[in-house]
Amino acid sequence: MNAVFHDRHAARRHFRAARNRLSPDARVAADQSLCAAIVDLIKEHEAQSVGVFLPNDGEPNLTAILQQAPQGTRFALPVLHPFSEGHLLFLRYDQQTPMRPNIYGIPEPELSVERVTPLSSMQLLFVPLVAFDAAGNRLGMGGGFYDRTLAAWQRGHLPNLRPIGVAYNEQRADALPHATWDVPLPAILTPDKLWQFPLKNV
């Protein structure tokens, strides 16, 4: 069901609940569709460095792309930035990467200078979200981490990077409330479709 929301907290509650109501079978099928589409996007963009995320709170599970992506594709995961509060840093990731829980209990790679992957070196960044709307507005968990991290991209400073939201079909709204600091995305991938939105900097 799509709807118009005027309150961010109500929208967040609604779509988190919708995401978590997915049956195990429906979730597996949706994740398989998303992973196949992501691998196609990696090939289409000839992406060598790709930012992804591990599932939390019912988010899509994208770990299958580690085996399915073209050989040589490098992946990076977000970590809470150790020096710039409210921002994310990305570290190279594979299945042997040492992990630890962050302050929110979300697994992330252990901090290592050698594994730091600048956004400027990435071609694709797949972004989690709670909900999205017909204008490409993204509603996150409320911390603003991705909005701050993508602010430089929004200003045109990362021309080689294409951020793409990833969501289940059940996470789409007709309209969501948004603020001046929110960073809308140029595209959002669902199991059924790649939604694309006209933005000035893409």
C-alpha positions, 0 to 999 in steps of 0.5 A: 500500500502506498500513502502520503506521509507528513510525519517522519516518525510515523512513516518510519514506524510504518515502513519498518513494520512493513519490512519486518512483516515479510515472510521468510520465503518472500524475503529470500525471493526478494533478496535473490532478485535484488542481488541479481539486479545489483550484479547486472548494475556492476557489470553495466557500470564496469564498477571495480569498487562498490559500497554495500551494506550488511542487513540490519532491522529487516533490511535486504540481505545483499551478501550473495553478491560477494560470490556473484559479482565479476571477479576482481570487484572490490567491496566496501562496508560503512563504519561509523567515522572515528573522528568525524561524528555523524559521518560514515567511513568505508572499509574494504570488505570480504568474507575474511574481514575481521568484524566488530559491533559498533555502538548500535550493535551493527557489525562493521569491519575493524578499523584499518587504515589499509582498508579505507576506501574513499568514496572518490574511488567508488563507482557504485554505492548501494544505500539502505533505507526505510522508505522512498517516494516518487521523487526519490526522497529517502527516509533513513533510520534517523541518524543522518549518516548517509545524508552527511556522507553523500553531501559532497556527492550532492554538491557535485564533488564525486562525479564518478560515484552513483549512489543507488538506494535498495529497498523492498517493494513494500517500502515505497510511499507516494510522498514522504516528508523531507528536509533541506539536509536530506539527500535524494537519490538518483535511483532506487532498486526494488525487486521489481524495478530500478526507479530512476529520478531526475537530479541535476548532478547525475 
